[in-house]
Amino acid sequence: MQNNKLAIGIGLGVILILAIAAAPKLIGLSLRDNTVDTLFSLIPPETRQQLAITETSFEDGWYSSSAEFQVDFTPFALDETLSGSLAFEFSHGPVILTPKGMEFGLVHATITPRFASKEITKALTQVPFELPEVTFELFAGFDQSLLLELTIAPVTITEPAASVSFEGLTGTLLANPDMSAEIQMMMGGLRATESESGMGFELASMQLASSSEQMNNLFAPSDLLLSIPSISSQSPLQFSVEGVEAQSRVRPGIDAQRQIDVYQRFNINNISSDIPIRSLSWTTEVNELQTALVSAYFDLIANFQQQMAAGSGAMPSEEDALELALLLAQNGLVFNNQVAANIYDGDNQADIRIRWLGLPQLQSMEEIEISEVIAALEVEVNVSLDLEAIMRSPAAEMVDPYVQQGYVSIDNGRLLLDVSLANSELTINGEVTPLDQFL
């Protein structure tokens, strides 16, 4: 009986040892499907039209593998494709020795980018100092999640003519098995000075946080926040700004299957410079945006890029442009803007709301009538300006004539303008104005 138990124990031990020994090879065989393909599938189809990714080599071993991919990117308005390659050096799991120590997962890879484009190569060779060390690392977990890490080492260059100090950058992309993803980036301070001209620039730091419910879908709910504590320059333009933030948000529209709502905000808390603006906040909302319209726009850009890359030099055809314009005209859209700014030491606001009802019956842009456009348009504009601030500005001499003509009104120290367009009727500060004079 004891001999049987011993034999079973030895057998199980041998099986376990063989499984552990074979695991790295099995993981290596599935690298393409489980890691590399998943990584590239994170790119949205609309963006993928600008990319061509080709596998040039793949060598799989027992405990490690290597691969290289040719990457061609055709950005808008460039007559040359930017080319390069990504070289992967994989270490197979389940037990992986990484630069951070021992970890457990499917695979770890270091990624080395190489540039073949003339523009990028020329720009890098003209940099008069040694570039900081750049590290790309990829880690695939047992749950099929991917963690991509970017590190740019700090660097300080001190020369008689100039100096540069960069405190480094770290960034991570965590992609989950369901394609949801989170991006984090933190950049340290950047300072540059030039002795002869006295030119100086300083960026205190920069932080970016982004998330998406589906990384490879531009229309999936997503959030992004970029923040910069301060930026300053000494010469040639002396300025200092504090509290810079940019925020973006995408959500499903009323028709969640075909529409999205886009929210964007840009804010600067404090501006010190020779210009009279002391703060700025700008919020934009685009609601009920048709996803088909966005896809058509990307298709138009992609076709144009392909023509440029082929050397034809052709612009987008009039037919393509009219097709996009027709799609925009047929479908409704809500476009709102809110701007608040302290100018000439006065607080000023503008609220612009536009609703385009759409012309679904329109079959061709040649059929469009201006009366139909006006009937399908609803506009509301509310502007409130600090009167004392305006009287200190170059626009001061325009105040009295505009008040007399009824285009603006004055109330409690505020210069007001209220304009609305609805049901083909234009109203300015409560007075209905015939549209004939504007047509």
Secondary structure, DSSP 8 states (H G I E B T S, - for coil): -HHHHHHHHHHHHHHHHHHHHHHHHHHHHTHIIIIIHHHHTTS-HHHHTTEEEEEEEEEE-SSEEEEEEEEEE--TT-SS-EEEEEEEEEEESSEEEETTEEEESSEEEEEEEEE--HHHHHHHHT-SS----EEEEEEE-TTS-EEEEEEE--EEEE-SSEEEEE--EEEEEEE-TTS-EEEEEEE--EEEEETTT--EEEE--EEEEEEESSTT-TTS-EEEEEEEEEEEEEESS-EEEEEEEEEEEEEE-SSTTTEEEEEEEEEEEEEEESSSEEEEEEEEEEEEEEHHHHHHHHHHHHHHHHHHHTT------HHHHHHHHHHHHHS-EEEEEEEEEEETTEEEEEEEEEEE---TT---GGG--HHHHHHTEEEEEEEEEEHHHHHTSGGGGGHHHHHHTTS-EEETTEEEEEEEEETTEEEETTEEE-GGGG-
